[in-house]
Amino acid sequence: MSNSNVNSHQADWVRALLDPRAVALIGASGDAKKNTARPQRFLSKCGWQGQILPINPGRPEILGLPAYKSVLEAPGEIDQAFIMIGRDDVLTAIEQCAQRGVKVATIFSDGFAEVGGAGIALQEQLVTRARELGIRLLGPNCIGLIRSDNGLALTVNAAVETDLPQAGSLGFISQSGSMLGAILSRGLTRGLAFSTMVSVGNEADIGVAELIEVLADDPNTKTILLFLETLRDAPAFERAVARAQAAGKPVAAYLLGQSSVGETLAQSHTGAIAGSGRALRAFLTHCGVIQISNLEGLLEGGPLYAQIGAIKADAKNQTETPRARPRVAAVTTTGGGAAMVVDQLGLYGVEPAYPDDELRTLLAGQFEVRDTPIIDLTLAGTAAQYSAVLRALAQWRGCDAVLAVVGSSARSKPELAVKPIIDAAADWQALGGKPLAAFLAPQAEESLARLTEAGVAAFRTPEACADVLAATLSASRHLAQQRKDNGLEAQRVAQINAALAKLRAEAGTEPDEAHCYPMLEQLGVPVAPWRFEPETASGADAANSLSEKSADMSAPWVLKACSRDLPHKSEAGAVALGIKDAEQLRQRLGTMRSDITAYSPDASLRGWLIQQQLSSEGEVLLGYRRDPVVGPIVVLAAGGIEAELLDDVVVAPAPISEAKAQSMIDELRLLKKLAGFRGRPPGDLKALAKAVSAFSMLALDSEGQLAEAEINPLLVRRDGEGVVAVDALFRFVKNERNQQGNTHE
């Protein structure tokens, strides 16, 4: 099929989904109180002008319209079918739809992959057959969709009973059907309206990624909001988000799964495989998605997202390197109200911007600012001064965003502080276009509506304001950094795949530490000096040989037994530290062999590893694995029990640049001590960033051979001395032959 035909085919199903001329309601009910009667009632209520074709073999008429026994008997061309029958009859309905030339079937029916077992098999059968027939599927287990500009309220969501959709520019895609109504009603109370709202259900065919692309091309949609539980196709999602961003359309998401309980809930009703919530959040960051943890903020932040919509993947106006921590300048008529937001921003790593000489020059003769983190106009401020400060902050290079906070005047005298914000917003792009947010301390619905209408993100709570402002800054900074990162060298893919294949051939699916070190060295990760000696019948011979091999390696040494049967060496007595000379090495090796035999009589020893024992300023754990949802990720954590207790871990999709590795290091609280904290000798964090980036190149394993790898610990030595790995683990994916007992692999 040619590209033109492919594009034409895509346009056909998109038109059938969002702008159908005729819709068949398969399973429509004549009882107006039933869910299955809602689509027909809602289409009429919302003024949809297309043809409604109720399908019900038991009724000749439904709610005033002729009903048909099957879709085969319905007259005219039919673009979309909305299926509301038992799951066992859905496949037959799809077959009949194909005979009538239906292009899209939206399936409300449940009992498919979300229930597991036979439901999964039935859903797979349904998708296979639909693809053979050329029908696109939305769902199953899907509550429907709303297209506001044409009145297409093809949904069973009860919210349409009371909330009439209004045409707007927000697109909303949800993996939770019930959230369709919740977001519709909450949006309407805030003066926000939607172009398109879609529930995706089980995403058996049409999914979140494809719908993002549809909205990216939709002229009615300016901003895309997501309610996510997981991702089913991470690469497609990344491409879709990039397409939306290139079109100047920001993508913001609320992700269910912030806690371990949330991760479990996220996979409970759509049959999804949930990977690590931390990995998924890192992937969304990598894609430049604005991640919101506050549902109120997801809606209220719409105008703020739109402000960064102009940031495109190919933008050429990014010349300055982002600050290590973003800064927000706050102007207020209520010191306490502003302090609440600034305090919340601090939890996200966003700093207040203190006035400097440049700002004072911009404000010369208009307002005298003090050296404080908030510009407070509470006592003597005027509308003119508020306006002057806003315009100066818009141009000031000392801040990355502007926060306008209004106190009681938002209710009693909106002309004092609300009107200056609206007036400044009209010229905001010309003044610099940095993110602008407003928080109104009192309940002031009229002022909030005026700000929203003027395109200003206005918030009711300090928590939502800080959440959205910090998330927007994070996404904006990430997009800027992505443009600066160099691409990966294609030839490294072949090198790494060949090296991994060789390691697996030599050592099987679970190589020991001595097998792994050459791979680390090939990646570019330094390893502490080491020597290996195969196991022999004579312990003395092994000790003598190790002594000779390590003659040029300064003591003290560390002795380790190499055995795939001893995953926890310390428990088995298979590690000895502080060995000072050859005689002590012989003694410790003999003792270790006895301890291992006592601990695990059947343990097979491949040999002995001796390594130079080095000092360090700190330790980190560096890991790699393939997340089931987002694919390859790199994990960085401070070493020791404190990291586990404090959950001090950072995750990023791999591979990563050194710049990204440095940003991961900056996020770890326990590694701040390695930056010269309180006069401590600084660690070599540049070398650490280089090693993290090098290790992440394992993601170039395009054949998917490697399941996981870990360095624990990686020693961070004093600044200028580098980093060294002193332990390593690699685990390869086991194929069917391995699982049947092949011991070599």
N, C-alpha and C positions, 0 to 999 in steps of 0.2 A: 504494500500500500504506500503510495507517495505521501510526502509531507503535507501537501495540500489536502489530500483525502483524509489524512489523520486529523489535521486541524478542523476540517469540515465535520468529521465524525464527532470530535470533541464539542464543537459548537452546537451540534444537534442535541446531544444529551444535556448540555448545560442549559440550553433554551427550554428543553422539555422539563428540566428540574425546576428552574426559576421562573419561567414565563410560558407555561403550557397553554395550549388553546383548549384542550379538553382533558378532564381528569376522570378516571373511573375509580369509584369508591367501592372496592371489593369487600363485601361484608358489612355494608352500610346498614344501620338499624333504623327502623321506623319509630322506635321509642326515643323521644327527644332527651330523656334523662340518661341514656346510656352513653358511654365513651365513644362507641362506634357511630353515634349520630353526630358527634361534635364537628368533624371535618365539614360535613355538608352544611350545618348551621353556621359555622364560622366563615366559610367561603361566602355565603350569602350576606352575613352580617358585615363583613369587611369590604363588600362591593366588588368582589372578583367578577370579571365580565366573561370568563370562559365558560365552557359547557360542563355541567356537572352530571355525571352518569352513575347513579346509585346501582350497585350490583348486589342482588339478594334473590335467590331462587324461590323464596317463600312469599314475596310481596310484589304486586304489580305497580305499586306506587309508594314512594317514601317521602314524607314531609313536603308533599305537593309536587313532586317530580316523578316522571315515569321511572320505574325500576326494571332491571333486566335480570334474567336468570343467570346469565354468565356474561363475561366480557365479550364473548364471541357474538352475542346477540345485540350488543350496544351499537348504535349507529355512528357513522362518521369516523374521522381519524382521531386517534387517542394518543396523546403524548406521554402521559404519566398515569400510573396506577398506584393507588394508596390501598395497601392490603391489610385487612383487619380480620383474618380468619384463623382457625386453628393451624398450628404449625404443620401438621401432616398433610394439609391441603394446599400449602403455599406453593410447592413445586408444580402442582397441576395448574394453579393460577398463573405461574410464570410461563408455562408452556402455552397457555391460551393467550396471554399477553403478547408473546412473540408472534403468534399467528395474526394478531391485529396490528402489528407494527409498533407496539408500545416501546419507547426508548428508555424510560426510567421507571423502576418500581420502588416505591418507598414502603418498607415493610414494618408495620407496627407490631405484628405478631411476635410473640416471644417463645422461649423454650428451645433456643438454639445454643450457641457456644457458651452463653452465660450460665447454663445449667450443667455443662460438662458432659462427659460420656456420649450417649447417643445424640445429644444436641450438637456436639461438635461435628460429628460425622454427617449429620443432616445438613448443617450449615455448609460444610465443604462440598457436599453433593449439590446443594442449591447454587453455590457460586460457580462451580464447574459448568453446570448446565446453563446458567444465565450467560456465561461468557461464550459458550458455544452458540447460543441463540442471539448474541449481540445486544443483550439488555443490561444496563447498568443498575446496580442495586444500592439503595440507601437503607442501612439497617443490616439485619433485622433488629428487633427490640428497640425500635426507633420511634420517638414520639412525634416526629414530623418537622416541618419547616414553616417559616413565615417570610414572605417577600412583601415588604410594606408598600412599595410604590405601585404595585398592581393589585393589592388586596388578596394575595395568595396566602391565606391562613390555613394551610394544609396540615393540620395538627390536631391532636386530641388533648393538648395541654389546656387545663381549665382556666388558665389566666386570661384567655381571650374572652371568657364569659364577661369579665368586668373591665379589662384593659384593652382598648382598641389600639392596635399598632399604628404608629405614626411614622411617616417617611423621614428618614434621617441618613446619616453617613457612617454610622457604626455597624460593622459586621460582627456577628457573634457565632462562634462554632463551639458546641458543647458535647462532651462525652457523657454528660448527665442530662437526661431528658427533662427532669423536673426543673433544672436550672434555667431552662428556656423561659418559663413563666416568671421565675423569680427575678431574672435579669430584666425582663420586659417591664414588669411592674415597678421595680426599683428605678429603672432608667426613666420611666415616664414621670415619676414623682420628682425627678431632678431636671426635668426639661430636656432629657436626652432621648434620641430616637434612633432607630436602626434601619439599615438598608435591607439586611438579610439576617435571619436567625435560623440556625440549623442544628438539629440533634443528630448525631451520627450513629447512635446505638452501638452495635457490635463491630461496625466498620468492616463488614465482610468483603465489601468491594470499594465503594467510595468512602474515603477516609478523610481525616483532618488535613493531611498534607495536600490532597487534591483540591479540597474546598478552599484552602488558603490561596492556592493558585487561581481558582475561579474568582475569588474576591479581589485578588491582586489585579485582575484584568477588568474588574467591574467598575465602571465610571461612577456609580452611585456610592461606592464604599471608599472611605478615606482612612479609616483606622480599623484594625482587626483585633477583636478580643477573643480569647480562648478560655474555656474551662476544661482543664486537662486532668486525667487520672493516670495516664501513661502514654507511651508512643508505640505504635505498631510498626512504623517504618521510619526509623530515624534518618537515614540518608535522604529519603524523599521529603521529610519534614524540613531538613536543613536547606534543601534546594528551594522549597516553596517559600520559606521565610526570606531567603535571599532575593527571590523574585519580587516579593511584596516590598522589601526594603528598596530595591532598585526602582520600584514604581513610586517611591516616596510614601509608602504606607507602613507605618510602624505596627508591630505585632506585640500585644501585651497578653500575659497569661496568668491566670490563677491556677496553681498546681496543687491538687490534693495529694497528700503524702508527705507533709512536713515532719511528721513523727512516724515512729515504727507502726503505730496503730493505723495512721493514715495510709501508710504503704499497703497494709493489709486490706483496708477498705477500698483502696483504689482499684483492686482487681476483683472485687466481689460480685459485680453484676453485669459486666460486659464480656466476660470470658477472656480478659487480657492477661498477658504475662507481665508481671510487675518486676522491673529490675530495681536496683538501689535507688531510693529517692534522692540521695545525695548525688549519684551519678546523673540522674535525669535533670536535676537542677543545674548541674555543671554543664550539661549538654545544651540546655536552653540558654545559659549565659554565653556559651560558645557561639550559638546561633545569633546572638544579639537580641533575643527576646526580652522584653521588659517584664520581669517576674514580680508579681504583686502577691503579697501574703495576706492582704486585707480586702475582703470582698467589696466593701464600700468603696475603697480606693480604686479598685479595678474600673468601676464606673465613673467615679468623680474625676479620675485622671485623664479621661479622654482628650480634652484639649491640650494637656501637657504632652501626651504621646504624640499628638499631631505636630507639636513644635519641633520634634526631632525627626519627623517624617521625611524631611528634606535630606537627612543623612543617607547617602546612597553608597553602595559598595564601591563605586568608582569615583567617589567625591575627590576633588583635587584641591580643595581649599583648606585641608587640614595641615597646618604647618608647625604648630607648637606641640611639644610632647606633653601629654596630660600630667597633672600633678600627681604625686604619690597618693594623696588623699584629696578628694574633691572638696571644694569650699562653697558654702552658701552664704550669701549676704542677706540679712533680715532687716526689714524696716517695719515699724509697728506703731500702733496707738495704744497698745496694751502690753507692757513689759512681761507680765506673767504669761499671757497667751503665747507670745513669741518664744519665751523661754521653754515652754512645753514642747514646741515643735523642734527647736534647736537641740533640746535634751534628747528627744527621740532620734533625731538625725545622728547624734553621736553614737547611738547603738549600732548604726549601719556604717560607721567609719567615716561619716561626713563631718567636716570641721566647719566652725563658723569663720567667716572672713572678717578679719580685723581691718579697720580703715588704715590707709597709708597716704603718702603724699600725693599720689596720683588721684585718689578719690577726693581728697581735700581740694585739689586744683579743679576737678570737675564741678565741685560744689561751691567754689569761691564766691562769696557774697550772697549765697542763697541759704546756707545752713552750716552751722559749725558742728562737726561731728567729734565725738570723744573716742578715745581708744578703747572701745568696748565691743563685744561680739554682736551686739544688737543696736541698731540705730533707733532709739526710742523717741517718738514725737508725742508722747502721752500728754505732757503738761502744757506745752506752748505751741504745738504743731498746728499748721494751717494746711488747707488743701493744696495751696501753691507749693509749700515746702514738701509735702508728701509726694507731689508730682515731680518736683525737682530731684528729690532723692532717688525715686524710681528710675528716672531717665539717666541719672548719673551712674547708678548701679548697672544699668543695661550696657553701658559703654565701658565700665571699669574692668580691667584685666585681672584684678585681684580676686574675682569670684567666678564660679562656674555656673551658678544659678541664683535666682533672686526669689526671696520669700517675702510676700506682703501679708502682714497680719493686722486684722482690724478688730477693735474691741466693741464696746457698746454702741458706738456711732454707726455700726453696720445696721442697727435697727432704728436708731433715733435720728441720725444725721448722715445718711449714706453719701451725701455730697462731700463730706469731709475727707473720707479715705477710700470709699468704694469707687466713686466717680473718677478720682485720679488714676486708679488701677485700670479702669476701663479705657480712659483716655490714652494712657501710656501703651496699653495693649494694641491700640489701633496703629501705633508707629513702631511696635516692638521689633519687627523684623529689620526695619531700617536702622534701629538703634543697636542691633547686634544679634537678636534672635535667641539668646540663651534661654534655658528653661525658666518659666515664670509660674509660680504657684501662689494661691491665696488661701489663708485660713481665717475663718470668721469665728471668733470666740463665742459670741452669743448665738442663739437660734435665730437666724435671720434669713428666712426662705426667700423673701423678695430680692434681697441683695445677692444671694447665691444664684438665683435665676438670672439676674441681670449680668453677673459675671460669666456664667456659663454661656449665655447668649452672645456675649462679646468674645468668646473663645478663650476664656481664662479658666484654668483648672481651679475650682473653688471647693474647699473641703470643710466638712462639718466637725471632724475630730483631728487632734494633733497626730494621733497614731497613723491614720490613713494618709494624712498630708506628708508625713515624714517617709512612710513606706513607699509611696509613689514617687516622691521627689528623688529619694535615694536610688530606687530601681531605675528610673529614667536616666539619671546620671551614669549609673553603672553600665547600662546598655549603650549609651552614647559613647562612653569612654572605650568600651570593648570594640565597637565598630571602628573607632579611630585607630586602636591598636592593631586590629586585624589587618588594616590597610598597610601598616608598617612592617608586619612580619614577612620575612622572606619565604618564598615557596620551598618545598622540600625537593631534594634532588631525586629525580626519577630512578637513577641508576642504583640508589641505595635499596630500593625495593628488591631488586634481584639479589644483591649482596646479602641482605638480611634473610631472605627466604632460603638461600643456599646454605647460609651458616646454620640456621635452625634445622634444616633438613639433615645436615651433617651431624649436628649434636644429637638429634633424635635417633639417627641410624647407629651412632656409636653407643648411646647411653640409654635408649628406651624412653618411655614416657615420663619417667621420674628420675632424671639424672641427679647425681649427688653434687655436693659443693665443688669438688675438684673438676668435675665435668663442666660446671657452669662458668667458672672463672674466665676461661678463654673467650667465651661468648661476650662476657661483660667487657673484656679488654678490647674485643673487636668493635663493640658498640662505641667505645670511647669512655667507659667508666673505669677509673683507676681502681686497682685491686692491691691490697697490702701484699708485699712480697711473700711468696708461698712456694712450697715444694711438695711433691707427691711421691709416695712410695707404695707400690702394690703390696698387698698382704702376702706374707710367706709363712711357711710352717714355723720358722724360727723368729721369735720376737727380737732376739739379739741382732740377727742379720738386718731386720727392718730398721731397728734403731740405729745401727751403725751406718747404714746406707743413708738414712735421713740426716744424720749428723754430717756426713760428707757433703751431701747436697746443699745443706744450709750453712756451710762454713763461711760463706761470704755474706750471710744475713745476720745482722746484729741482733743479739739477745736483748730483752727476754723474748721468748717464743710462746706460741699457743699450739698445742697439739690437739688434733681432732680425729676421730674415727670416721671413715667414709662408709656409710651403709644406708641403703634405702629402707632398711628395716628399723632404723632408729631416727624417727622424725623429730624427737625431742632429745637431743644429745645430752643436755645437762642432767635430765632425769636418769639417764642410763650411765652416767659417769664417763661419757664419751668426749668430754672436753677438759683440758687441763691448761691453766693459765700460768704465766710467770716462770716458765722454764728457763733456767739461766745458762745451762751448759749441756754437753753431750752426755755426761754421766747421769744428770737429772732426767734427761730425755729418755735414756734407757730404763730408768726406774719407773717413770710415769707411764711409759708405754706398756710395760709388763703389768702394772697395776690396772691400767685401763682395760687391757684384754680380759683380765679376770673379772672386773666389775661388769663388763658388757655380757660376759658369759653367764654371770649370776643373774643379771637383769633380764636377758633374753637369750636363752640357750641356743635357739635356732636362728639367731640373727646372722646374716651373711655379711662379712666384712670384705669390701673391695680393696681397702688400703688405708693409708694414714696420710694426714695432711699436717704439715707444720707451716706456721705463718708467723711473720714478725708481729709482735705485740706493740701497737703504736698508741700514743696518747692522743687525746682530742679535746676540743672545747665543747663538743656536744655530739649527739647522735640523732639520726633520722631513720625512719622506715620509708623505703621507696618501693612501691608496688605497681604492678601492671596486671590487668585482667580484661577479659571480654565480658562486658555487661550484657545481659540477655536482651536489653532494650536498645541501648545507645551504642553498643559496640566497644572498641578498645578505649580504656581509660587508664590514666596514671594517677596513683594515690601517693600523697606525701603527708607524713605525720612526724612529729617530734618523737624521738625514741624514748623508751622508758615507760613506766606504769602511769606517769602523770598524763601522757597523751591519751591513754585509753580512758582514764577517769574523767578527763575534761572534754572528751570527744573532740580533741584538737586535730582535725583531719581536713585536708583539702583535696578535692578531686577535680580532674579536668579531662575532657576527651583528648585522646592521644592520636597522633604525635603533637608535641608542642614546641614552640620556639623558646630560646633562652629568655626572652623578654617575658613570656607567659610564665615560665618557670620561676622567674624572679617575683612576679606578682603572687604566685602561690606561696612562696617563702614568706613574703610580706604579710600574708593572711594568718600564718600560724603564730598564735600567741606565745607558745613556749620557745619559739626560735628568736624572739626579740632579744633574748639574753645574748645571742650570738652576734648582735649588732653593736656590741660595746656597751651593753646595759650596765649602768652604775659603775663604770670604770673597768668592767671585765675585759679581758683581751678579746677582740673581735674574731669571729670565725671567718673562714674563707667562703662567704656566701656567693661570690661570683663563681667560684669553682663548683659550688653546690648547684647553682642554676644550670651550669653547663652540663653537669652529670645528670640532672633530672631530665633535661631536654634530650640528651644522648640516650638515656634509658628508655624514654618514651618512644624512640624510633622502633621499638619492638612492634608498634602498631602497624608498621609497614609489612608485617606478616600477612600478605595478601591471600595466602592459601589457608589461613585460619588454623595453623598447626598448633600454636601456643595457647593454652588456656589461661595460664597465669605465671607470674614471675615476681620475685621479691628479693630485695636486699635489706637485711635487718640484722645488724645495723650497717648504715653507711656513716663512717666517722667524718665529722666536720672538724678539720684541724685548724690551727691558728691562721689568721689571714696571711695569704701568700704561700701556705704549705699545702693547699689543695684538700681534696677529700679522698677517702679510700673505702672500698667495700671490704668487709671482713666476714661476710656470710652471704650465701645466695641460694635461692630455690627457684627451679623452673619446673613447670608441670605441663606436659603436652596433652592435647586432646586424644582420648583413647578411641581407636576405631573398633569396628565390630570384631576384627580378628584379635585385638588385644583382650576384649572382654571375654573371649572364648578360651583364654588361657595362654596365649603366646607370652612367654616370660621375657623374651628379649626386648619387646617394646612396651 
